[in-house]
Every structure is written in C-alpha cells, then in structure tokens.
Amino acid sequence: MSRRLARTLRRLAVVLVLLGIFLALWAFWWEPARLTSRTYRLEIPRWPNQCSGLRVAVAGDLHVGSPHQGLKMLREIVETMGALRPDLVLLAGDFVIQDVIGGKFVPPEVIARELARLRRLAPETPVYAVLGNHDWWLDAKRVRAALESSGIPVLEDQAVELRLGRCSFWLVGLGDFWEGDPDVARATRGVPAGVPALALTHNPDLFAELPDRFSLVVAAHTHGGQVSIPLVGRPIVPSSYGERYAAGHVVEGGRHLFVTTGLGTSILPVRFRVPPEISLLELRPRILR
C-alpha cells in the first residue's frame, strides 16, 4: 500500500469517526431535547364553515420521565401550548413511561398536576385526553383518575358535544387499539347522524377499521418512528401497517387521519429527523375542486 493511499484511508477513517460522533450527538442528545411546534392547515370533509380556522393543539406520547422529558420539559410544553392560543387541546395518550434507557419513572399524579396548568393558562380552552398503551400497562384507572382529578376529562369510548362560539361539533374519544378494547358503536351512540365529529384515539391502526363518519381522526403512538433516514425511511414504526400511518396527514378513501409524532421517546432515547413536536391543526372545510 502506498503512503498516499494509507494517508487517504486514515483521513477517511477520521472523517467517518467524526461523522459517527456527530450523528450520535444529534440523535441521542440534541434532537430528543428539542421542543418544536408545527402548524398544519387541513381541509377536512363535513366540517362546518362556522368552524373554519379552528385551532387544535395536539400533544401525544409525552412519556414524562424519558430522557430529556422530565418535569422541566413538561412545564415548557405546557407553556408553549398555552402560548399557541388554541381553541381546543387534545392529549393523545402515553403520559407515563416504563423501562426506557436513561429514564426515570414519574407518577401520573405529578404529571397531571403539571398538565392542569393548561386550564389556568387558557381557562376558556377545553382540554381532553385519551389513554395510551403505556398508561394501560401502568394502571389505566390510576392514570385516568389522576387526569380527571386535575380537571382533564378522559374520553374512553365516550363523546362530548363542544360549542366554541358559533362553532359546534362532537368530539369522540376511542379506547387504545392495543389495550383499550375500543367500542366505536358505544362511543358514538349519542352522536346524531350527519353532525360534524372529530375522533381522538391513541393508536392510528384503529383508523383502518373506523366508519366514514368522522371529519378527522387524531392519533399518536408511532413517535413518527423516532428515526427517519433519507432515502431509507423510518426503519421501525410500532404499527401493523408499517409507515402507512407513521406521521402527519393521511387520506384514504375520503377519510382523514392526522398522526402527531409525539414528544417523548420509548425503548431507546433516540430521535433523528423526527423532533419532539406539538402539532397545531388549523381545520377548514374541504373545498371541492
């Protein structure tokens, strides 16, 4: 091997090592510690003109106690959501975390007390929640009791009619697809046929089984795969449908789904090109073109 080739290979090795260190810092330290918010303007079917521009803040997979997602970050999340001045706040489940590398368990009662500050920051803004699989794995009754004692209703196969000024619609909460044994018929029993309705659930896999009666289904659970590699995609998504319901706005057969990529981490404390996100949805009637 010539000296020139050996020198070139050494330089290449140094570059690859530095690149590996950079990517590791990005994925395990910098990006999981970020907090971003992103606005999505969605045109959805059967949405009334009186509700055009409704602002819905969505936070999912808080996983409080996962690395970088302690109580300090939860307070920042609450303050950021309040500053967005939404008309409605939806909390899409998985408030707690178990067995994540580098994490520390935070009791749901402590989490709920911090989330209760949403009601003080924006007293006129309704806040609703559903439970996720991690909440069930801990103790669904305990997590629900903690949230509701802090003034945050949990909709488990339940519906509520919301009137926000001139805007009127129904919000339907559906149980977690993995653990909550969702019952759509029960959840929608009191919802009049043909009225505008949003659905909130944790796991987007339920979307494939839902009837065409919701203007939009909002979900979380996937974390957007936590990692998105250019030209490769999202190698691991906790879904039976792969990347089909991994993130963002999905339209199938005229039905609409939005999946927020969440805030915390699970299993491995890594995020790469999928930063922690509060999703702000601006909902408008679908314009027929």
Secondary structure, DSSP 8 states (H G I E B T S, - for coil): --HHHHHHHHHHHHHHHHHHHHHHHIIIIIGGG--EEEEEEEEETT--GGGTTEEEEEE----TTSTT-SHHHHHHHHHHHHHT--SEEEE-S-----S-TT-----HHHHHHHHTHHHHHSTTS-EEE---HHHHHHHHHHHHHHHHHTT--B-SSEEEEEEETTEEEEEEE---TTTT---HHHHTTTS-TTS-EEEE-S-GGGGGG--TT-SEEEE--SGGGSB-BTTTB-S--SSTTTTTTSSEEEEETTEEEEE---SS--SS---BS---EEEEEEEEE----
